[in-house]
């Protein structure tokens, strides 16, 4: 995009208290083999969303990114997003992925 004079920044929120999960597209046909993992994910995501940042946190980060005179490539929106960003820099990918699977109730 740079050759066209367009600069891009990525705003990275973590869990945000919204009705996001209520608006997900459902598959035409669910595969039974994924029922257990899907149920675990649903519970985990719902709990995390309840404890997540207020939508205003993300909105303020978007505003900061859009008006920054020297925009950064990435903006972490909220406390958890900053923690995840920090961990991804210093924790090996395999350990990070294992922790994420555990948090989401997915098989190791």
Number of C-alpha atoms within 10 A of each C-alpha: 7 7 6 6 7 7 11 14 13 12 19 18 23 21 24 21 16 13 11 11 11 8 7 8 7 7 7 6 6 10 8 9 8 9 11 13 14 16 12 14 17 15 13 14 17 17 12 17 19 14 12 19 21 15 15 13 15 21 14 13 18 20 11 14 20 13 10 10 8 8 14 13 11 13 20 20 23 22 15 16 18 16 12 16 16 12 13 14 9 9 12 10 12 9 11 15 14 14 14 13 14 12 14 18 19 16 9 9
